[in-house]
Amino acid sequence: MGIKRGTTLAAVAVVVALTATACGGDDKAGNAKPAGAASVAPASGAGDYGSDYGSGSADASGGAEGAGAKAAGQLAVAQNEQLGSLLTDNAGFTLYRFDKDTAKPPKSNCDGDCAKAWPAVPAGEATAAAGMDPALLGEVVRTDGSKQLTVAGWPVYRYAKDTKAGETNGQGVGGTWFAFAPDGKKAAKAAAAPAGAGQATGALTVAKDPKLGEHIVDGNGMTVYRFKKDTAWPMASNCTGDCVAKWPVVPPVDKANAKGIVEKGYSVLDRPDGKKQQAIDCWPVYTFTGDKKAGDINGQGVGGTWYAVAPDGKLITTS
């Protein structure tokens, strides 16, 4: 989503309330382009597949039913306040899975009226969302001989009552239909940590790479990154929506579990999406879904804005 040039940083940034002396930084930040969150509408429909699709379903000019035979194209990950990360097609329509289908082996059990309410997404011309494992995509042959897209083996559908991008009217219909999470599971927002639980988990330490030298990694050895469009004062993250799905935030880590890392500005960012994010030298830090194993540095230099973090919290711009 674009941002008008005159929009203030406060309107687009994720900002934490800090004391006046807590954080300050000298790196310059660029303008953010936060992605919009998907809207949520109450689930509707009767029976196992919402057979009352006829009222309120879209016509051929738009909506999920009209687009039912269209390929998904470039999949995307949307952030939903109630469901967390969920998969959409290239037009922003939510993608669903059916509990009465099977994934091993893949099989669709939605035909006839069911298929009118829940149009099957054709296989072919579908590519994985950013940060999603392309190997999760596949296909299944339906009873009519057509090929349907699968994610992690589960057949993929749209819902006829989703008439515009971002709607999730199919969520929970009949207790059997659910939006897809990026890993092929049912979309579900992670439970928030109990109040007063300390909020600090995991660990941070320093690793050494032949190209980067000493840099910060998390408790699993995954490289930690900073985003040049963030700011340290005010401490803010400009990575939201699709961005944060690709660059997961580093959750809070107790100082006792942060070995060899600068303590100045070691703080926690409270994000409006409910997440708590670790900050080093007052800069929010992330990992990268493109790093598949400990020691990977695939996020280094991405877009000219993402860089590994030195033990003192500074950007490592060498590669």
N, C-alpha and C positions, 0 to 999 in steps of 0.2 A: 504494500500500500504506500503510495507516495505521500509526501509531507509538504505543505506549503512552505515556501522559503522563509516566511516570517514567523513560523511557529516557534515558540520558545522551547528551550531544552526541557523546561519543567513539564511541558505538555506531552513530551514523548519519551522521557527518561524514566527509569525505575529508580526512585530516589529514596534513600534511607535517612531518617532523622538522626543526626549525630550532634555531639557537642561541638561548639565552635572550634575547639582546638584538636579535635580527633583526627581529621584527615586533611591532607593537602597534597597536590601533585603538580608536576611540572610538564607532563606530557599533554599535548594538545589533542582534543577530541573532535571528531567529525560529526556530521549530522546523522541522526539515526533514521531508520526506516522500519519501525516496529510493525509486525504483521497483525492484522485484526483477529480477534478471537471469534470462533464460531459461535453462533447463537444456539440456544437450546429451546426447543418447544416440547410441550408435554407429549408423551407417547399416546398414540391413538390406534384404533383398529380393533377388530373382533376376531376371536379364534386364534389359531396358531400362527396365521400368516397375515392377519389384518384384512379379511375378505371384504370389508366395507370400503375398499380403495376407491370405488366409483365416485363417491362424494368428495370433492376437493382434490381429485387427482389432476395432474397437469395435462394440458393438451399437447399436440405434437409440436407446438411452437416453443415450448420451453418446459422446464421442470424435469424431474427424474423420469417420469413415464415417457415423455416425449424424447428424452435422451437415452432411453433404456437400451436401444440397440447400438448405441455409439460406444466405441472403444474408450477405455479410461484415459489413454494418453499418458502424460507424465503425472504420476501420482504425487501427492503432496501430503505433508503432515500439518494438521491444524491443531491449535490449542483451544480446548473447550473448558470452560470454568467448572463444569460438573464432571466431565469425563476425562480430562487431561488430554494427552496426545491421541489423535485419531486420524485415520486415513481418509483422504478425499481423492476424487478424480481430478483431471486437469481443469474442470470447470468449477471445482470447489464443492461438489456434491458428496455428501457422506457415503461411505461404502460400508455394507453390512455383511454379516455372516449369520447362518441359521443353525440352531442347535440340533435340528433333526437331520442335517447333512452329516457327512463323515469326511475326515481329512486323511485317514489312513485305512483304506485307499480313498482318494478324493471321489465324492459322489454327491450330486445334487438331488434332493428330494422335494424340490419346489417346481411343480408343473401346473398347467391349467390355470385356474383362477389365482393360485398362489403366484405364478410367474407374471400375471398381470399386475398384481399388487407389488411384486418384488421383481422388477426386470433384471434378468441376468446380465452381467457385464461381460461382453465378448472378450475372448482371448485375442492376443495379437495387438500390436501397436501400444502396448503398455510397458512403461519403464518405471523402475523403482524410484521412490521418493529419495531426496537427498538424505544421506545417512542411513538409509534402509538397505538391508542385505538383498541384492538382486536375486540371489538364489531362492528367496522366498516366493518368487513369482512362478506360476505354472499354469496349467490348464487341465480341464476335465471335459470329456465328451458327454453332452446331455442326451436325454432319451430321444430328442428330435434330431440328433446328429450334429448339432451346432457345438462349438467349443466355447467354454466359459472360463474366464480368468479365475485363478485360485491364488490365495495368499497363505503360505504355510500349509497348503493342501486344502484349505477351506474355500468353497465356491464363493464368489463375490457378487453382490447385488446392490442395486440402488433401491430407493423406496418411492413409490408413486406419489406419496403425500409430502415429500420434500420438494417444494416447488421453487426454491431458490437456494443458492449456495449457502452453506453454513448451517442449514436446518438439520435437526436430528430427531424428526418426528417418529422415526422407526425404532428408536432406542427402547428396548424392553417390550416391544409389542408381543403379546401372547406369551410373554416370559421366555421367548425362544429366539428373538431377533436382537442383535447387538452390533453396535458400531465396531469396526476393526481398529485395533491398536496397530502401530507400525510393525510389530513383530508377529502379527497374525492372530494374536490373542484378543479377547474382548477388551475394549477400551474401558479403563477404570482408573480414576485418579488415585494416586498413592495416598494413603492415610497420613494426615499431619501428625507430627511428633507431639506427644502429650505435653501440655503446658508444664513448665518447670522441669522438664526432663534433661535440661542442660543443652539440648540442641546440637551438641558437638559430638561427631562420630568420626570414624576412619582415622587416617594418618596422612601426613605429608612428609616427604623427605627429599634428599638431593641425589640425583643420578648424574653420571657423566657420559656424554655422547661425543664421538670423534668429531662431529661437525659443530655441535652446539656448545660443547664444554659442559660445565655444571649447570643443571637446570632442575626445576622442581617437578616431582612426580607424585601421584597419589599413592594410597596404600596398596594399590594393585600394580604399581609401576607404570601407570599410564601418564603420559606427558600432560602437564598443566599449561594452559594458555591464557593470554590476555587479549582483549579486543581493543584496538586503537580508538574505536568510536565511543568507548566508555569514558567516564570521567572519575577522578579521585576526589575532587572537591567542586561541587557536592558529589559525594560518592554515589555513582549511578551506573546502571547497566542499560545499554541500548541494544541488547540482544534479547528479543522477545519472539513469541510466535514460532514460525518455522525456524528461525535462527536458533532459539534455545533447544529445539528438538534435535538440531544438528550439533550444537555445542552445549551439552548438558552442564549445568552449574555444578561447581564443587561444593558439596554440603559443608556445614561448619565442622572444623577440626580443632579440638582442644590444643592449646599451645604446647601442652606437655607431649603431644603426639606430632608436633611439627619440628622435625630435627634439622638443624642447620639453616633455618629460614629466618629472615629478618622479623623482629618482633614489633618494630615501629609500624603503626597503622595496621596491625594484624587484628581484623575486626570482622563483623558479620553484617551482611546486607539483608534487610527485610524487604523482599520483593512483593509487589501487589498481587502476583499470581499465587501467593501463599508460600513460595519456596524461600528458604534461607540459604544465602550464598556466602561462602568464605571470600574474604578480601585480604590481599597481601599488599602491604604498603598502601592500603586504601583502594587498591584496584581489584574489582571483581575478577575471579578466576574460573576457568572452565576446563573440561576435557573435550575430546573430539571423537565423534562416532566413526570417523574414518580411520582412527587408530584401532587396530584389531587385536594387538597384543602389546604386552609391556615392552617399552623401548621404541615403539613406533613414533615417528615425528611427522606424520602425513599432514598435520595441520599447520606446520611451520610455513609462514609466509602466504597462506591462503588469502586471496583477494587483496594482498598488500596490507591487510589489517589484523591478521591473527599471528601471534608469535609466542614462542615458548617463554617461560619466565625464569629469570636468574634468581639465585637465593636471596638477593637483596630486593626482589620485587620488580626489577627493571626488565624491559623487553630485551630479548635476544634477537637481534635483527640479522645476524649472520646466518648463512645456510650452507 
